[in-house]
Amino acid sequence: MIVPDILHNAKTENKNSKNIFITGDNLDALKHLENAYTSKVDVIYIDPPYNTGGDDFVYHDNFKFTDEDLAVKLGLNEKEIERVRALDGKSSHSAWLTFMYPRLVIAKRLLKDTGVIFISIDDNEQANLKLLCDEVFGEGNFVGDFIRKTKSQTNDAKAGLNYQHEFVLIYARKAEQFLMKGEIKNTDNYKNPDNDPAGAWVIADPSARSGGESGRFEIINPYTNTVDLPPQGRYWAFAKSTFEKWVKSGKVVFRKEIKDGQRGFIIKKYLAELRSDYNLVDSLYFTDKQFMNQSATKYMNELFAKEDLSFDYPKPVEFVRKLLQYSTQKDSLILDFFAGSGTTADAVMQLNKEDGGSRNYILVQLDEKVKAGSEAEKHGYKTIDEISRERIKKASEKIASAHSFELDSKSPNLFETMGQACNDVMDLGFKSFYLKTPNITTLEKIEEFVPSEELFVDDMISPFSAENLQVNGGADGVSTLLTTWLLDDGYPFDSKLERIEFGGQAIAYKNGSRLYILDKKWDTEATKDLLNRIGKNEMIISTIIVYAYSLEFEALRELKTNLKTNLDEDHKVELLKRF
């Protein structure tokens, strides 16, 4: 179940936010996201744990999926199931590969055709991950990799090697539709001194390293009769016929006066001819100090007022910000399902601040306990996700404080004093959700009926409340059920529900042409009211979802019968019962 943090989400800075933070196992999160976000994500960045199934591996997978689990729960097809079976036991790394495989399969489904995934990985699993990604995304969709320098000096050198880097594998959903954009090209040197109608230009190098004899011919200046040939070992970068066309069009200009060392002609390279406004991205770009782990540690200490939270493998925010700069549009959706300390959220906000973008993120982080006796524990943090959420808040405040808002000195809370002003500039809030499995028996969980056992409790809603699921936020059971159903029905987190009263007392919730009924008060009058509104075209409803445990048996039967018999063909409604 997906439990909303009602109290957090209702705050001014969060209530209209499209940023999402999910606490829980990322495989469960990905399964929930699939219906609503398939082909909706532009960029995925993940930094998965490099463990290979040891005792300290915090994720709950036992790596023993049945074929039914893989098909029904994870949605894998027969070929994908065969692949999992081939991975299982193939090597000492099989547990880690089996752990990663279903997550990557669903991640691929979430990406747009123009989307891309970046995966940080060290040498422990780099080779295995490359083979796995070739299988999941296809070898032809491997874009390349970055090398990121992580440290200056290793503490565990092997055979005298100072190993100081990690890899970032890059896979596109469809390589032919993905293009990475580097830094914007500096075009200040393009001028138009002769008022060429083709626009600004620079002088291009006319020679090339390769070519045949057709690329070696004389070019005679008609004003000075000077003869030019390409330099020794090089060739003209054009055919003779092309050169003649350029002369006629004005792209080639012969010099009337030639100084020492000059050719008798110039070739114009027009600004309009640039194939891209961006430079290529250097695969060795991330080797500066600002991209190293020590930079991330320093930043976190400053952000948390010098609390040493001691993340083992921190990722510098500047590193992730650059990845996103090179791969996103201003309105892109970014997913990170190994969120760690929340670097990706920080990077998204900083990039939006820099270029005025409206990117949003979805982060998933397991409620992994901090290390016993650690500085994080001493400062009151119990789990990693707590640190991540707090980091996002602090980063948001830091960004917000850079803007000119008139603050109320009576309140120490930056967001409270600026109200909605901050989010009018950019989305600096986030909505928080928890993944929890309720300890309750429902019909789909019954494997064998035992008459002597009491299967259900009278109240089948309150077990889904935040209090009973032992999470923060004050959500009641209805909020949890609706949040879960909406996402599973294909509606994104920012979908709006309309609360509607029927028959004077019963409440239902409408999203588009779907109506959700969970109210015990639903009765004959509510059904009459509903049918009347549908029949008079006051309300367009195509599907009604009923929580069958809530409605009295007679009320449910009456609703089902009347929908079937009292509506004409133009107003037919499908009734779905959920348990």
C-alpha positions in Angstrom: 0.0 0.0 0.0 1.1 3.6 -0.6 0.5 5.7 2.5 0.6 9.5 1.9 2.2 11.7 4.5 -0.9 13.9 4.8 0.6 16.5 7.2 3.8 17.0 5.2 2.0 17.1 1.9 -0.5 19.7 3.1 2.3 22.3 3.9 2.4 25.4 1.8 5.6 24.5 0.1 4.5 20.9 -0.7 0.8 21.0 -1.5 1.2 21.8 -5.2 4.5 20.1 -5.7 5.0 17.5 -8.4 8.2 16.2 -6.7 7.8 12.8 -5.1 9.7 11.0 -2.3 8.8 7.4 -1.7 10.1 5.5 1.4 10.2 1.8 0.9 11.7 -1.0 -1.2 12.4 0.2 -4.7 11.2 -2.9 -6.4 7.7 -2.5 -4.8 7.9 1.2 -5.7 8.7 0.5 -9.3 5.8 -1.9 -9.6 3.4 0.7 -8.3 4.9 3.4 -10.6 4.7 1.2 -13.7 1.0 1.7 -14.5 1.0 5.5 -14.1 4.6 6.3 -15.4 5.3 3.9 -18.2 7.0 5.8 -21.0 6.8 9.0 -18.9 10.3 9.3 -17.4 13.0 11.2 -19.2 16.1 10.4 -17.2 16.9 7.7 -14.6 20.0 8.1 -12.4 20.9 5.3 -9.9 23.8 4.5 -7.7 23.0 0.9 -6.7 24.7 -0.8 -3.8 27.7 -2.9 -4.9 27.2 -5.7 -2.4 26.9 -9.2 -3.7 24.3 -10.7 -1.4 26.2 -10.6 1.9 24.7 -10.3 5.4 24.9 -6.5 5.3 22.8 -6.3 2.1 19.8 -4.3 3.3 17.3 -5.0 0.6 14.7 -7.6 1.4 15.0 -9.7 -1.8 15.8 -13.4 -1.0 16.6 -13.7 -4.8 14.3 -16.8 -4.9 11.5 -15.7 -7.1 9.1 -18.3 -8.4 8.2 -18.2 -12.1 4.7 -17.0 -10.9 6.3 -14.2 -8.9 8.3 -13.1 -11.9 5.3 -13.3 -14.2 2.5 -11.9 -12.0 4.1 -9.7 -9.5 6.9 -8.3 -11.6 5.2 -8.6 -15.0 8.1 -10.4 -16.7 7.4 -12.3 -19.9 8.6 -15.8 -20.6 11.8 -14.7 -22.2 12.7 -12.4 -19.3 11.9 -15.2 -16.8 14.3 -17.5 -18.7 17.0 -14.8 -18.4 16.5 -14.6 -14.6 16.9 -18.4 -14.4 20.1 -18.2 -16.5 21.5 -15.5 -14.2 20.7 -17.5 -11.0 23.8 -19.4 -9.9 25.8 -18.4 -13.0 28.6 -16.9 -11.0 29.6 -15.6 -7.5 27.8 -12.4 -8.6 24.5 -14.1 -9.4 22.7 -12.8 -6.3 23.5 -9.2 -7.2 22.6 -9.7 -10.8 19.2 -11.3 -9.9 18.6 -8.4 -7.5 19.3 -5.8 -10.3 17.5 -7.5 -13.2 13.8 -7.0 -12.4 14.6 -3.4 -11.3 16.2 -2.6 -14.6 13.5 -4.3 -16.6 10.8 -2.1 -15.0 13.1 0.9 -15.2 13.3 0.4 -19.0 9.5 0.4 -19.3 9.3 3.7 -17.4 11.6 5.5 -19.8 10.4 7.5 -22.8 11.7 6.5 -26.2 14.0 9.5 -25.9 15.0 8.6 -22.4 18.3 7.5 -20.9 19.6 5.8 -17.7 22.8 6.6 -16.0 24.2 4.0 -13.6 27.2 4.6 -11.3 29.2 1.5 -10.6 32.7 0.6 -9.5 34.9 -2.2 -10.8 33.3 -4.9 -8.5 30.2 -5.2 -10.7 31.0 -3.0 -13.8 31.6 -5.9 -16.2 28.6 -7.9 -15.0 26.4 -4.8 -15.1 27.4 -4.0 -18.6 26.4 -7.5 -19.8 23.1 -7.3 -17.8 22.3 -3.9 -19.4 23.1 -5.2 -22.8 20.5 -7.9 -22.2 17.9 -5.5 -20.8 18.3 -2.4 -23.0 20.0 -4.0 -26.0 23.7 -3.7 -27.0 22.8 -1.2 -29.7 21.4 1.2 -27.0 24.7 1.4 -25.1 25.7 5.0 -25.5 29.0 4.8 -23.6 30.4 5.5 -20.2 31.9 8.3 -18.1 34.9 7.9 -15.9 34.4 9.8 -12.6 37.5 10.4 -10.4 36.3 9.5 -6.9 39.4 10.2 -4.8 43.1 11.2 -5.0 44.5 8.3 -3.0 43.1 4.9 -2.4 43.3 3.2 1.0 43.4 -0.3 -0.3 45.8 -0.4 -3.3 46.2 -3.7 -5.1 49.5 -4.6 -6.6 50.6 -1.0 -6.2 47.7 0.5 -8.3 46.2 3.7 -7.0 42.6 3.0 -8.1 40.7 6.2 -8.0 37.7 6.1 -10.3 34.3 4.6 -11.0 32.2 4.2 -14.1 28.9 5.7 -15.2 27.2 3.4 -17.7 24.9 5.2 -20.2 22.0 3.3 -21.9 19.3 4.9 -24.0 15.8 3.6 -24.3 16.2 4.0 -28.1 19.7 5.2 -29.1 18.6 6.7 -32.4 16.3 9.1 -30.5 18.7 10.2 -27.7 21.2 12.9 -28.0 23.4 14.2 -25.2 23.9 18.0 -25.1 27.2 19.3 -23.8 28.1 22.8 -22.9 26.6 25.5 -25.2 29.0 26.4 -27.9 30.6 29.8 -27.7 29.7 31.6 -31.0 31.0 35.1 -30.1 33.7 34.8 -32.8 31.1 34.5 -35.5 30.9 37.9 -37.2 29.4 39.3 -40.5 31.9 42.1 -41.6 30.8 41.9 -45.2 27.0 41.8 -44.6 26.7 38.3 -46.1 23.0 37.5 -46.4 23.8 34.0 -45.2 24.6 35.5 -41.8 27.6 35.5 -39.4 30.6 33.3 -40.2 34.1 32.3 -39.3 37.0 31.1 -41.4 36.9 27.3 -41.8 39.9 25.0 -42.2 39.7 23.8 -45.8 41.9 20.7 -45.3 41.3 17.2 -44.0 43.5 14.4 -42.8 42.0 11.8 -45.2 41.0 11.8 -48.8 42.0 10.5 -52.2 43.7 12.1 -55.1 40.5 13.9 -56.0 41.1 15.8 -52.8 44.4 17.2 -54.1 43.9 19.8 -56.8 45.1 23.3 -57.5 43.1 26.3 -56.4 44.1 29.4 -58.4 43.4 32.9 -57.1 41.9 34.9 -60.0 43.3 38.2 -58.6 46.9 37.2 -57.9 47.2 33.9 -59.8 48.5 32.4 -56.6 48.2 28.6 -56.5 47.1 26.7 -53.4 47.5 23.0 -52.6 46.5 21.2 -49.4 49.4 20.8 -46.9 51.6 17.8 -47.2 49.9 14.7 -46.1 46.4 16.3 -46.1 43.6 16.8 -48.6 41.0 19.4 -49.4 37.9 18.7 -47.4 35.6 19.1 -50.5 35.4 18.0 -54.1 36.3 20.3 -56.9 32.7 20.6 -58.1 31.6 21.5 -54.5 34.3 24.2 -54.4 33.1 25.7 -57.6 29.5 25.9 -56.3 30.8 27.6 -53.1 32.6 30.2 -55.2 29.3 31.1 -57.0 27.3 31.2 -53.8 29.8 33.4 -52.0 30.9 30.8 -49.4 34.4 31.0 -50.9 36.1 34.4 -51.1 39.4 35.0 -52.9 41.7 37.5 -51.3 42.8 40.5 -53.4 45.9 40.9 -51.2 47.8 38.0 -49.7 50.0 38.4 -46.7 52.8 36.0 -45.9 51.5 32.6 -44.8 48.0 33.2 -46.0 46.1 31.1 -48.5 44.7 32.9 -51.5 41.1 32.1 -50.4 39.0 31.6 -47.4 36.0 29.4 -46.8 33.2 30.7 -44.7 31.7 28.5 -42.0 28.3 30.0 -41.2 26.7 30.1 -37.8 23.5 28.7 -39.4 25.5 25.6 -40.5 26.2 24.4 -37.0 24.6 21.0 -36.6 24.1 21.6 -32.9 24.2 24.5 -30.4 26.1 22.2 -28.0 29.6 20.8 -27.8 30.2 17.1 -27.5 30.4 15.7 -24.0 33.9 14.5 -23.0 33.8 11.0 -21.4 36.7 12.1 -19.1 34.9 15.3 -18.1 34.3 14.2 -14.5 37.9 14.2 -13.2 38.1 17.6 -11.5 38.1 17.9 -7.7 34.5 19.2 -7.7 33.3 15.8 -8.9 35.1 13.8 -6.2 33.7 12.2 -3.1 35.4 14.7 -0.8 33.5 17.5 -2.5 30.2 15.7 -1.6 31.3 15.2 2.0 32.2 18.8 2.4 28.9 20.0 0.9 26.9 17.7 3.2 28.8 18.9 6.2 28.1 22.5 5.3 24.5 21.9 4.5 24.0 20.1 7.9 25.9 22.6 9.9 29.0 20.4 10.0 27.2 17.3 11.2 29.4 14.4 10.0 26.8 12.0 8.6 29.5 9.8 7.1 27.9 8.5 3.8 30.2 5.8 2.5 29.9 6.7 -1.2 28.6 10.2 -1.5 27.9 11.6 -4.9 28.7 15.3 -5.5 25.6 17.3 -6.4 27.6 19.0 -9.2 28.3 15.6 -10.8 24.6 14.7 -10.9 23.6 18.3 -11.9 25.9 18.0 -15.0 24.5 14.6 -16.0 21.0 16.2 -15.9 22.2 19.3 -17.7 23.5 17.1 -20.6 20.5 14.9 -20.8 17.3 16.7 -19.9 14.9 19.3 -21.2 13.6 22.1 -18.9 10.4 20.1 -18.2 11.9 16.6 -17.8 10.9 14.0 -15.2 13.9 12.4 -13.4 13.8 9.2 -11.4 16.3 7.9 -8.8 15.3 4.7 -7.1 18.4 4.4 -5.0 18.1 7.9 -3.6 20.7 7.6 -0.8 21.2 11.1 0.7 19.0 12.8 -1.9 21.7 14.2 -4.2 19.5 13.8 -7.3 16.7 16.0 -5.8 19.3 18.6 -4.9 20.7 18.5 -8.4 17.3 18.9 -10.0 16.5 22.0 -7.9 19.9 23.6 -8.5 19.7 23.0 -12.3 16.1 24.5 -12.3 17.5 27.5 -10.4 20.3 27.9 -13.0 18.3 27.8 -16.2 14.7 28.5 -15.1 13.6 24.9 -15.7 10.6 23.1 -14.3 12.1 19.6 -14.0 10.6 17.3 -11.4 11.9 14.2 -9.6 10.7 10.9 -8.1 13.0 9.5 -5.5 12.8 6.1 -3.8 14.8 5.2 -0.7 14.6 2.2 1.6 14.1 3.0 5.3 17.5 1.5 5.9 18.8 2.0 9.5 21.8 4.2 10.0 24.8 2.6 11.5 24.8 2.0 15.2 26.9 4.6 17.0 27.3 6.7 13.9 27.2 10.5 13.9 23.9 10.3 12.1 22.4 8.3 14.9 23.9 10.7 17.5 22.1 13.6 15.7 18.8 11.8 16.0 18.5 10.2 12.6 17.2 6.6 12.6 17.1 5.8 8.9 18.7 6.9 5.6 15.4 8.2 4.2 15.1 10.6 7.1 18.5 12.1 6.2 17.5 12.3 2.5 14.2 14.2 3.2 16.0 16.5 5.6 18.7 17.1 3.0 16.1 18.1 0.4 14.5 20.6 2.9 17.8 22.2 3.7 18.9 22.4 0.1 15.5 23.9 -0.7 15.9 26.6 1.9 19.4 27.3 0.7 18.1 27.9 -2.8 15.1 29.8 -1.6 17.2 32.1 0.5 19.1 33.2 -2.6 15.9 34.8 -3.9 14.6 38.1 -2.7 11.6 37.3 -0.5 10.3 39.6 2.2 10.5 37.4 5.3 8.5 37.7 8.5 11.1 38.0 11.3 8.6 36.5 13.8 8.8 33.1 12.2 12.0 31.1 12.0 10.7 28.8 9.2 11.7 30.2 5.8 8.9 28.4 3.9 6.2 29.6 6.3 7.2 33.2 6.0 7.3 33.2 2.2 4.1 31.3 1.7 3.5 30.3 -1.9 6.0 32.9 -3.2 8.8 30.4 -3.4 6.9 27.8 -5.4 5.7 30.6 -7.8 9.4 30.8 -8.8 10.2 27.1 -8.8 9.0 23.8 -7.2 11.2 23.4 -4.1 8.8 21.2 -2.1 8.0 17.5 -2.4 5.2 15.1 -1.5 6.1 12.2 0.7 4.7 8.6 0.6 5.5 5.3 2.4 5.3 1.8 1.1 3.8 -0.5 3.7 2.1 -4.0 3.8 -0.8 -4.1 6.2 -1.1 -7.0 8.6 -4.6 -7.9 7.5 -6.3 -10.8 5.7 -8.1 -9.9 2.5 -9.8 -12.1 0.0 -6.9 -12.2 -2.5 -4.6 -13.4 0.3 -6.7 -16.5 1.2 -4.8 -19.6 0.0 -6.9 -22.1 2.0 -10.3 -21.5 3.7 -10.4 -22.7 7.3 -14.0 -22.2 8.7 -12.8 -22.0 12.3 -10.6 -18.9 11.5 -11.9 -15.4 11.8 -10.9 -14.0 8.4 -12.0 -10.4 8.5 -12.4 -7.6 11.0 -15.5 -5.4 11.1 -13.5 -2.3 10.0 -11.5 -3.1 6.9 -10.3 0.5 6.3 -8.6 1.6 9.5 -5.8 -1.1 9.2 -4.6 1.0 6.3 -4.2 4.2 8.3 -0.8 5.7 9.0 -1.1 5.0 12.7 -1.8 1.3 12.2 0.9 1.0 9.5 3.3 2.8 11.9 4.4 5.7 9.7 4.2 9.4 10.0 1.7 11.8 8.4 -1.8 11.1 9.9 -3.3 9.4 6.8 -6.5 7.6 7.3 -7.3 4.3 5.6 -9.4 5.9 2.9 -6.4 8.2 1.9 -4.1 5.2 1.7 -6.5 3.1 -0.4 -7.3 6.0 -2.8 -3.6 6.8 -3.2 -2.7 3.2 -4.0 -5.7 2.7 -6.3 -5.1 5.9 -8.3 -1.5 5.0 -9.0 -2.3 1.4 -9.9 -5.1 2.6 -12.2 -2.6 4.7 -14.1 -3.1 8.2 -12.6 0.1 10.0 -11.6 0.7 11.3 -8.0 -0.5 14.9 -8.9 -3.9 13.7 -10.0 -6.8 15.6 -8.3 -9.7 13.9 -6.7 -13.1 15.5 -6.4 -15.0 14.8 -3.2 -18.7 14.4 -3.9 -21.6 13.8 -1.6 -24.5 11.5 -2.6 -27.9 11.1 -1.0 -27.2 13.6 1.7 -24.5 11.7 3.6 -22.4 9.3 1.5 -19.1 10.4 0.1 -17.4 9.2 -3.1 -14.4 10.4 -5.0 -14.2 11.2 -8.7 -11.2 11.3 -11.0 -12.0 11.9 -14.6 -14.8 9.4 -15.5 -14.0 7.1 -12.6 -15.8 7.1 -9.3 -14.4 5.5 -6.1 -16.8 4.4 -3.4 -15.5 3.4 0.0 -18.1 4.9 2.4 -20.0 2.6 4.8 -22.9 5.1 4.6 -23.6 4.3 1.0 -27.3 3.4 0.8 -30.4 3.4 -1.4 -30.6 7.2 -1.4 -27.0 7.5 -2.5 -27.6 5.1 -5.4 -30.7 6.9 -6.5 -28.8 10.2 -6.4 -25.9 8.8 -8.4 -28.1 7.3 -11.1 -30.1 10.5 -11.4 -27.0 12.5 -12.0 -25.7 10.1 -14.6 -29.0 9.9 -16.4 -29.3 13.7 -16.6 -25.7 14.0 -17.9 -24.8 16.0 -14.8 -21.9 13.6 -14.3 -20.0 11.5 -16.8 -19.1 8.1 -15.2 -17.7 5.2 -17.1 -16.3 3.1 -14.2 -17.2 2.8 -10.6 -14.7 1.2 -8.2 -16.2 -0.1 -4.9 -14.4 -1.2 -1.9 -16.6 -4.2 -1.3 -15.7 -4.5 2.4 -17.2 -1.1 3.2 -20.7 -1.4 1.6 -23.4 -3.4 3.2 -24.3 -6.5 1.2 -27.7 -5.2 0.2 -26.4 -1.7 -0.7 -23.8 -3.3 -3.0 -26.3 -5.6 -4.6 -28.7 -2.7 -5.1 -26.0 -0.5 -6.7 -24.9 -3.3 -9.0 -28.5 -4.1 -10.1 -29.5 -0.5 -10.7 -26.4 0.3 -12.7 -27.2 -2.7 -14.9 -31.0 -2.2 -15.4 -31.7 1.5 -15.0 -29.2 3.1 -17.3 -29.6 3.2 -21.1 -26.9 2.2 -23.6 -25.6 5.7 -23.7 -24.9 5.7 -20.0 -23.6 2.2 -19.3 -21.2 2.0 -16.3 -18.7 -0.7 -15.4 -18.7 -1.7 -11.8 -15.4 -3.1 -10.3 -15.3 -4.6 -6.8 -12.0 -4.5 -4.9 -11.1 -6.3 -1.8 
